[in-house]
Amino acid sequence: MNDKESETKDKSMKIVVLGGTGLIGSKVANLLRARGHEVVAASPSHGINSITGEGLTEGLTGAQVVVDVTNSPSFEDKAVLEFFETSTRNVVAAEVKTGVVHHVALSIVGSERLPASGYLRAKVAQEKLIKASPIPYTIVRATQFFEFVGRIADEATNGQTVHLPSVLFQPIFSDDLAAYLAKIAVAKPLNGTMELAGPDAIAFDEVVRQYLVAKHDPRTVVRDEQARYFGTTLEKRSLVPGENALLGSTRFADWLSRTAPQR
C-alpha cells in the first residue's frame, strides 16, 4: 500500500483516535497531524469516554474516520469482555449518529485460534460487533509489540526462571504498526481484516532470552512446551500471521541494540 494509492481524495479529514494518549494511539495521532489532518486524541482524561459515553458523540461530530486502539484496564475474563463489548457498541452508535464513514480497529493476530484466552475471546467479540455494524470498517490484526516483551517475561516468571514454549513469535515495532495504522486510516475501508507483523518469526523463548540478556536481566529462560501464554496453551503458529500479512521493517535485534542499557 503506497501513499498515493491508499489516501482518499479528501486530503484533510477529521480523525478521532480512541485510546489516543496510549503507546500506539499517540504515535498514530502525531503521524496523522503531521499529514495535515485534524486529529482528536480521545481518552477519558480528555473528556471522551467510550464506556460511559461521555463526550463521545460530541467528539465524533464532523469526523470521517475513527481509529480504535483502546485497551481494557483489566485483563480479567468478564471485565475485559464487558469493556470491549460496551465500548464498541457505544462507539458504533455514536458513529451512526455523526456520519462516520470508516471505523479502523486494532485487534490481535490469532485471536480466534486461542479461545481459552479470555482477552482474545473479548477481541473476537469486538470484531463481531464491528462486522455487524452499518459502518464501513477495517480490522487490523497485529502481532505483539516489541515493547510488550518485558511484560511477557514477567508473566511467565517463576522465581528466577522464565518458562516459555518454542512456538513461533513475530512481534512488531510500535512505530511500524503506527505508520501502517495512519495509512489505513486515510485509505478506503477494506470491510475486512488484514494482518500486520514484524519481519522475522523467531522462537518465542529465544526472543525473550535475547531481551533479558540485552537488558542485563539475571533471569534464566527455560524452554517449556507446556508453558502457557497468559493462561492459554500455544500451537506452533498460534502467534504468527498468514501469508499475506504486511510486515514492518524494523528487526527485533536492531530495536534491542538501540534500546538496551549500556554498561
C-alpha positions in Angstrom: 0.0 0.0 0.0 1.7 3.2 -1.1 0.6 6.6 0.0 -0.8 7.7 -3.4 -2.9 4.5 -3.7 -4.1 4.5 -0.1 -5.2 8.0 0.5 -8.7 9.1 -0.3 -9.4 12.2 -2.4 -10.2 14.3 0.6 -6.7 15.1 1.8 -7.7 16.8 5.1 -10.1 14.9 7.4 -11.2 14.9 11.0 -10.0 11.7 12.5 -10.7 10.6 16.1 -8.2 8.2 17.7 -9.8 6.4 20.6 -7.0 5.5 23.0 -5.1 8.4 21.5 -2.9 9.0 24.6 -1.5 5.5 24.7 1.6 3.9 23.2 0.1 3.2 19.8 -2.6 5.9 19.7 -0.3 8.8 20.5 2.0 7.7 17.6 -0.9 7.4 15.2 -2.3 10.8 16.2 1.1 12.5 15.7 1.6 10.9 12.3 -1.9 12.0 11.1 -1.4 15.5 12.4 1.9 15.8 10.5 0.0 14.9 7.3 -2.4 17.8 7.8 -5.4 16.1 9.3 -7.5 17.3 12.3 -7.0 14.7 15.0 -8.8 14.3 18.2 -6.8 12.1 20.7 -9.7 10.7 22.6 -9.4 9.3 26.1 -11.3 9.6 29.4 -8.6 12.0 30.6 -9.5 14.2 27.6 -13.3 14.1 28.3 -14.2 11.3 25.8 -15.1 8.0 27.4 -16.2 5.1 25.3 -17.5 3.1 28.3 -19.8 5.8 29.9 -20.4 7.5 26.5 -19.3 10.9 28.0 -18.3 13.3 25.2 -18.4 10.6 22.6 -21.0 12.0 20.2 -19.5 15.5 20.6 -16.0 14.2 19.9 -17.1 12.3 16.8 -19.2 15.1 15.3 -17.6 16.1 12.0 -15.2 13.2 11.9 -14.9 11.0 8.8 -12.7 8.3 10.5 -12.4 6.7 13.9 -9.3 4.7 14.8 -10.0 2.5 17.9 -6.8 1.4 19.7 -8.4 1.4 23.2 -7.5 -1.3 25.7 -9.1 -2.7 28.8 -7.7 -1.6 32.1 -8.5 -5.2 33.4 -7.5 -8.5 31.8 -9.9 -10.5 33.9 -12.2 -12.5 31.7 -15.5 -10.9 32.5 -14.2 -7.4 32.8 -12.3 -7.4 29.5 -15.3 -8.8 27.6 -17.6 -6.1 29.1 -15.1 -3.4 28.2 -14.7 -4.3 24.6 -18.4 -5.0 24.0 -19.7 -1.9 25.8 -17.0 0.4 24.3 -17.6 -0.9 20.7 -21.4 -0.7 21.0 -21.2 2.9 22.3 -18.7 3.9 19.6 -20.7 2.4 16.7 -23.9 4.1 18.0 -22.0 7.5 18.1 -20.6 6.8 14.6 -24.1 6.2 13.2 -25.3 9.5 14.7 -22.4 11.6 13.5 -21.9 10.1 10.0 -18.5 8.5 10.4 -17.6 6.6 7.2 -14.6 4.4 8.3 -14.0 2.5 11.5 -10.5 1.2 12.0 -10.0 -1.2 14.9 -6.7 -2.7 16.2 -7.0 -6.4 17.1 -4.7 -9.3 17.6 -3.3 -11.9 15.2 -4.6 -15.4 16.0 -7.4 -14.3 18.3 -9.9 -16.9 17.1 -7.3 -19.7 17.4 -6.9 -19.2 21.2 -10.4 -19.4 22.7 -9.0 -20.3 26.1 -7.8 -16.8 26.5 -10.5 -14.5 27.9 -8.8 -11.5 26.5 -8.7 -12.9 23.0 -12.3 -14.1 23.3 -13.2 -10.4 24.0 -11.3 -9.2 21.0 -13.2 -11.7 18.8 -16.5 -10.4 20.3 -15.4 -6.8 19.5 -14.6 -7.8 15.9 -18.1 -9.4 15.5 -19.8 -6.2 16.7 -17.8 -4.2 14.2 -18.6 -6.5 11.3 -22.3 -6.4 12.2 -22.4 -2.6 12.3 -23.5 -0.4 9.4 -20.2 1.5 9.5 -17.6 0.6 6.8 -14.6 -0.8 8.6 -11.1 -2.2 8.5 -9.9 -4.6 11.2 -6.2 -4.6 11.7 -4.9 -7.7 13.4 -1.3 -7.1 14.6 1.2 -9.3 16.4 2.5 -8.3 19.8 4.7 -5.2 20.1 8.4 -5.3 20.9 7.7 -3.1 23.9 5.5 -5.8 25.4 8.2 -8.5 25.6 9.2 -7.4 29.1 5.6 -7.8 30.3 5.5 -11.3 28.7 8.7 -12.2 30.6 7.2 -11.0 33.9 4.0 -13.0 33.4 6.0 -16.2 32.6 8.4 -15.8 35.6 8.6 -18.3 38.5 11.3 -17.3 40.9 14.3 -16.5 38.7 13.2 -18.6 35.7 11.0 -17.7 32.8 9.1 -20.6 31.3 8.1 -20.3 27.6 7.5 -22.6 24.7 9.5 -22.6 21.4 6.5 -21.7 19.2 7.0 -19.0 16.6 6.7 -15.4 17.6 6.8 -12.5 15.2 6.5 -9.2 17.1 6.3 -5.8 15.5 7.8 -2.4 16.5 5.2 0.0 17.7 6.5 2.7 15.3 6.0 0.4 12.3 2.5 -0.5 13.5 1.5 3.1 14.0 2.8 4.0 10.5 0.6 1.4 8.9 -2.5 2.4 11.0 -2.0 6.0 9.9 -2.0 4.9 6.3 -5.0 2.6 6.8 -7.0 5.4 8.5 -6.9 7.6 5.3 -7.5 4.7 2.9 -10.8 3.3 1.7 -12.5 0.9 4.2 -11.5 -2.7 3.5 -14.7 -4.1 5.0 -12.5 -7.0 6.0 -9.5 -8.0 8.1 -5.8 -7.5 7.5 -2.7 -8.7 9.4 0.5 -6.8 10.4 3.6 -8.4 11.9 7.3 -7.8 12.3 9.8 -9.0 9.6 11.1 -12.1 11.5 9.4 -15.2 13.0 11.6 -16.3 15.9 11.2 -19.0 18.6 9.2 -17.4 21.5 11.7 -18.4 24.2 14.6 -17.1 22.2 13.0 -13.7 21.7 12.6 -13.3 25.5 16.0 -14.7 26.2 17.6 -12.1 23.9 15.5 -9.4 25.5 16.6 -10.3 29.1 20.3 -10.6 28.1 20.2 -7.2 26.4 18.6 -5.6 29.5 21.2 -7.3 31.8 18.3 -9.1 33.5 19.6 -12.1 35.5 16.6 -14.3 35.0 17.0 -17.6 33.0 14.7 -18.6 30.2 13.7 -22.3 30.2 12.2 -23.8 27.1 8.9 -25.4 28.3 6.5 -26.6 25.7 3.7 -26.8 28.3 4.1 -23.3 29.4 1.1 -21.1 28.9 0.8 -17.6 27.4 -1.5 -15.5 29.6 -3.3 -18.7 30.6 -3.6 -20.4 27.2 -1.6 -23.2 25.5 0.0 -22.3 22.2 0.4 -24.2 19.0 3.4 -23.7 16.7 1.8 -20.9 14.6 -0.7 -19.5 17.1 1.1 -16.1 17.3 2.2 -15.6 13.7 0.1 -14.2 10.8 -0.8 -15.8 7.5 1.0 -15.5 4.2 -0.5 -12.1 3.1 0.5 -10.1 6.2 2.0 -6.7 5.9 5.4 -6.6 7.6 7.2 -3.9 9.5 10.8 -3.1 8.5 12.4 -3.0 12.0 14.0 -6.1 13.2 13.8 -7.1 16.9 17.6 -7.4 17.2 18.1 -3.9 15.8 15.5 -2.4 18.2 17.1 -4.2 21.1 20.5 -2.8 20.3 19.1 0.7 20.2 17.1 0.4 23.5 19.3 -1.8 25.7 21.1 0.0 28.5 24.8 0.4 28.1 27.3 -0.8 30.7 
